[in-house]
Amino acid sequence: MEDKQKREMSEGEELIKEFLEEENIKFGQEVEINNLMGDNKSIRKADFYLLKYKVYIEFLGKWNNLEHRREYIKKMNVYKENNIPCIYFYPENLGIIGFLFKRRQDNFR
């Protein structure tokens, strides 16, 4: 029986997941991050967590929607304030995931 609490992945998240699997990169999905300083939420969920790199990935799939963008920016600021390493992908990045991942992962080694 499937976990009904787990939300359905967006198409962009599916593409990122496929990339990670093709590259044999171990990852967790919908990873909870609890009790971050300066956050109005007690729990944040990151789209992915890369075990080897100790870095999170967030897909900002609704970046072009102003309301969603505001929420993304809040989340990004909380991550930054708490020194949480994260790679952010925007919708227009999906065609070049491999290139951007390799380029951005260098920031976290």
C-alpha positions as CSV (number, residue, x, y, z in Angstrom):
1,M,0.0,0.0,0.0
2,E,1.4,3.4,-1.0
3,D,1.9,6.2,1.5
4,K,-1.0,8.5,0.9
5,Q,0.8,11.3,2.7
6,K,3.5,11.6,0.1
7,R,2.7,14.2,-2.6
8,E,2.9,13.4,-6.3
9,M,6.1,14.5,-7.9
10,S,6.1,17.2,-10.5
11,E,7.4,16.5,-14.0
12,G,10.5,18.5,-13.2
13,E,11.2,16.5,-10.0
14,E,10.7,13.3,-12.0
15,L,13.4,14.5,-14.5
16,I,15.8,15.3,-11.7
17,K,15.2,11.9,-10.1
18,E,15.8,10.2,-13.4
19,F,19.1,12.1,-13.8
20,L,20.2,11.1,-10.4
21,E,19.4,7.5,-11.0
22,E,21.2,7.5,-14.4
23,E,24.3,8.9,-12.7
24,N,24.0,6.3,-9.9
25,I,23.8,9.1,-7.3
26,K,22.2,7.9,-4.0
27,F,19.5,10.2,-2.8
28,G,16.6,10.6,-0.4
29,Q,13.3,12.2,-1.5
30,E,11.1,14.6,0.5
31,V,13.7,14.8,3.2
32,E,12.5,16.6,6.3
33,I,14.6,19.4,7.9
34,N,13.4,20.3,11.3
35,N,13.5,23.4,13.6
36,L,15.6,25.8,11.5
37,M,16.6,29.0,13.0
38,G,14.5,32.0,11.9
39,D,11.9,29.9,10.2
40,N,8.2,30.2,10.7
41,K,7.7,26.5,9.9
42,S,8.8,23.7,12.2
43,I,9.4,21.4,9.3
44,R,10.8,22.0,5.8
45,K,10.9,19.3,3.1
46,A,13.6,19.3,0.6
47,D,12.9,17.6,-2.8
48,F,16.1,15.6,-2.7
49,Y,19.2,15.0,-0.4
50,L,22.4,13.6,-2.0
51,L,24.0,11.4,0.5
52,K,27.5,11.4,-1.0
53,Y,27.7,15.2,-1.4
54,K,25.7,16.1,1.7
55,V,23.7,18.6,-0.3
56,Y,20.0,19.2,-0.9
57,I,18.3,19.8,-4.2
58,E,15.2,22.0,-4.6
59,F,13.2,22.3,-7.8
60,L,11.6,25.7,-8.0
61,G,9.0,24.5,-10.5
62,K,6.5,27.3,-10.0
63,W,9.1,30.1,-9.9
64,N,7.1,32.1,-12.5
65,N,4.1,32.4,-10.2
66,L,4.6,35.4,-7.9
67,E,3.1,33.7,-4.8
68,H,5.1,30.6,-5.2
69,R,8.3,32.6,-5.9
70,R,7.8,34.4,-2.5
71,E,7.6,31.1,-0.7
72,Y,10.7,29.8,-2.5
73,I,12.6,32.9,-1.6
74,K,11.6,32.5,2.1
75,K,12.8,28.9,2.0
76,M,16.1,29.9,0.2
77,N,16.8,32.5,2.8
78,V,16.1,30.1,5.7
79,Y,18.5,27.6,4.1
80,K,21.1,30.3,3.7
81,E,20.8,31.5,7.3
82,N,21.1,27.9,8.5
83,N,24.1,27.1,6.3
84,I,22.2,24.4,4.5
85,P,23.9,23.6,1.2
86,C,21.4,23.4,-1.6
87,I,21.4,23.3,-5.4
88,Y,18.4,25.0,-6.9
89,F,16.9,24.1,-10.3
90,Y,14.5,26.4,-12.1
91,P,12.1,25.2,-14.8
92,E,14.3,26.5,-17.6
93,N,17.2,24.4,-16.2
94,L,15.6,21.0,-16.9
95,G,17.2,20.6,-20.4
96,I,20.7,21.1,-19.0
97,I,20.5,19.3,-15.6
98,G,23.7,17.4,-16.1
99,F,25.7,20.5,-17.0
100,L,24.3,22.5,-14.1
101,F,24.6,19.8,-11.6
102,K,28.3,19.2,-12.3
103,R,28.9,23.0,-12.2
104,R,27.0,23.7,-9.0
105,Q,28.2,20.6,-7.1
106,D,31.8,22.0,-7.2
107,N,30.5,24.7,-4.7
108,F,29.9,22.0,-2.1
109,R,33.0,19.8,-2.3
